[in-house]
Amino acid sequence: MSPEPVVAPLRKPLDAYSSISMVVLCLLWGLQQVAIKACAIQMSPTVQVSLRSLLAAFLVTGMMLLRRESLSLRDGTFRPGVLVGLLFGAEFLAVSVGLNYTTAGHMTVFLYTAPIFTVLGFHWLVREERMNRAQWLGVAISFAGIVMAFSGSLFVPGGRNLLIGDAFGTLGGILWAATTLVIRGSRLSEAPATKTLLYQLIGAAVLGLPFAWFTGRMDHITWGPMLWGNLVFQTLVVAFASYLFWFFLLTKYLASRLSVFSFLTPLFGVTFGVLLLNEPLDWRFVLGAVLVLAGIMVVNRK
């Protein structure tokens, strides 16, 4: 990508519709890590993520065929699409591996460092999305909240494993930010959301399934009602519907505002982890969550 500012179509600031939509999406994304972790004994997180991506890719393809959308690779999206697919696949490989070491709440918090890296990237690449001083203050407050939450891993039993998982979560956040930057800096920014999502889902399946096979993660699968229900939720609600709607929002609203708003997801992730998985709740997470929410309010202040 060129270091020069990218000229992009004008996007709108957040309104009530986009704000409510982001709250719902954040709730679903906070729940997804908990759902994966809850079935980790029955099926490896890597296999879960890879399988849901493959199934969702078929759903997206079917939708595109029904709507008579083009599946052509000659529209200028192929190269950035391959890159986005690889980045997305690597992101969820990091998440699925990290969930073997850390809690669902921790993973959600550190994955959602992505808005920090996204805002930094957009500040240099997209003129319309440059942040003012007050908004940078909000980012700094949110970042302090993330750091506070990270410190909790140092003071609990098994902290070394938690830190390994937390590091994978942060890597996933960096990869997510890179994915967003590539989408907005390429022809994918004007491509249908279905096509962008299809590139990503295929990338996740292509990277994840061979990795799961060669590392023996497909050898221990226990099918049952809970696992089936989880896969349906992961495939239909998360990988299909929520991601499609997220990319739709990216075509209409300022991406940096949407991304920072998604700091709400760690709050949902930690809450669901405590309520559904009985994960320990450290006071540092509580303080970090308050700082994160305060940062969101500052960044989105008109």
Disulfide bonds with the S-S distance in Angstrom:
none
